Amino acid sequence: MLNTRLFATYVAVMTLVVVASNFLVQFPLPGSIAGMQLGDLLTWGAFTYPAAFLVTDLTNRQFGPKIARRVVICGFAVAVLISVMVATPRIAIASGSAFLFGQLLDISVFNRLRRQRWWRAPLAGSLFGSALDTAIFFSLAFAPVFAFIGPNDPFALEFSPILGIFATEAPRWISWTLGDLVVKILVGLVLLLPYGALMNVLKPMPGAPSARV
């Protein structure tokens, strides 16, 4: 039976993560490391967004894929509405599209692997979901071909060395895409720790598919 309060908590946390990420993705990291300009590599949103996959995976484990999809859709709807107020419309559209498809892929992958060793489902789900999410978001948000959604960001389109270290140059948003994906993968690995801790507290509810403990 669905716990309404817990469901609302998942939706609220999901909304908070997405709105915060939509706001923070507009701000490149300041400073440099070993001569690499961090602003050419990453935005702050790369560090907060992977938490959305943790929320989805915990919901999927506890309630199953049907309820996890409800949380994603509710979080998507509320987050897009709020994101319009804290980010540009183009960022909101890009984020909403990337979020929806990335999270639904995460749910599908997680559900296929849920009976394998406990870490495989959340890790694979977040990796595949992050890859799709990153590709959709940065393309829609910054690629000139999608300018019909909203005005281009001149800073994102400026050419700079790929990842700040290679001789080949490309629009800055390409390096953001690569850097964002690397950080999401690393954060996804780190988030296995809270997932492993919480899975012993948030047990599958009656009717949810069984998962390997």
Disulfide bonds with the S-S distance in Angstrom:
none
